[in-house]
């Protein structure tokens, strides 16, 4: 999809609200937060992703003549508002947590501070971009962790929900830890490794399996992985692969990378038998790759069963995040300021579900690390004017179960502010690293998690606490709303 054509990638109500603001209250600057409420797939963390595409979207945000004509044809927008849109460009500030960072529920991944109409317009596209890529990066990190930290190729393009999801999903999967992708367009656009072998149709197009294998090996002598389950894996596929490998060896042409791929059947049993056959034939360094509806749970099970598989092709369940197909990020108003006012007025959304009550005000996030291990102790959401000294004791507490408290002794912890400026007064001030640089950064981020928080099932929660000033502000606003409601019911 052409990033320059995304201006109308928005819900209609964003535009109708914009017109309402244009008519009645266009002097207001606001703060919106992008955050999510639950980790995907029952995990203990998420990986934020999509910032580079968000930057491209904001940079290219403008209404073409064709866009204005289309909106005029809907017969719901006045000419003065359409004239405003014709000259629209983003003039606000955006702060974000860098791509590849480990993140947790309720903390702002992106903070938008802009005139109300500008902030409202970008809601849908920001959520679309951040939600999708963060979901796939998180899923990929879980799959790679289950596989032992490497050896995973993303190849779900044909099962992705469209070309855009397949291409940007591949980008996110590599950031999450995949070694590469089968998606050639993603390889070109994002300068990431492209990987692949051949299909069953290659085997079936020849008169016999051996000839298909031999022809492929002659074409690609430096990287030869043969798909052995087209007919009979152990009686035909593996023996024919061994025959070809032996011929290459005898000719002094043993590939630098070679092996077999299993795509069906009992992968644990077949891989064990294939490993024995390969080893007995003198090909101990031949790789066994597996594919076929894999995810982190099946990979972990196969490894537990002793399957000698070291390379994994993961498609459908990765590129669609099959067990959790939506990230659930939201975009909520946190503060507003009218022209002439020096400070923001905090805003809060109330719900009967405590988890859906928003955190008000202009906020920043500090990550707390154990000084000795470098592991994450927790995150602290604060008001933007707060500061802390790591040499002093710091007491943090759960914002819902406030009796859960922990005091970090001065000198035993380090602090890092997570949100960084991306746009200031409409100008981009952030340069995105390459995808492979983000991937490397992401691996370092994941290593700051305790093993207990990375396990697939029932992970240990990483606490996201509110500072005392933010906690007090939140409850002050809740009390105000409660008193107002009481007065209305009298």
Protein Blocks (a to p, Z undefined) as FASTA:
>chain_A
ZZklmmmmccfklmmmmmmmmmmommbccddddddfbdghhiabdcdehjlmmmmmmmmg
ccdfklmmmmmmnopacfklmmmmmmgccfbdcddddehiacdehiafbdcdddfklmmm
mmmmmmmmmmmmmmmmmmmmmmmmmnoopaiacdfklmpgcjklmmmmmmmmmmnopabd
fblklmmmnopacdddddfklmmmpmbfklmmmmmmmmmmmbccddfklmmmmlmmmmmm
mmmmmmmmmnopacfbgcdddfedjfklmmmmmmmmmmmnopambccddeehiafklmmm
mmmnopacfbdcdfklmmnommlmbgoiacddfbdcdehiabdcddddddfblklpcced
jddddddddfklopafbdcdddfkbccdfkbccddddfklmmlccdddehiaccddfbdc
fbgghiacbdcddfklmmmmmmmmmmmpcfklmpmbhpacddddddfklmmmmmmmmmmm
mmmmmmmmZZ
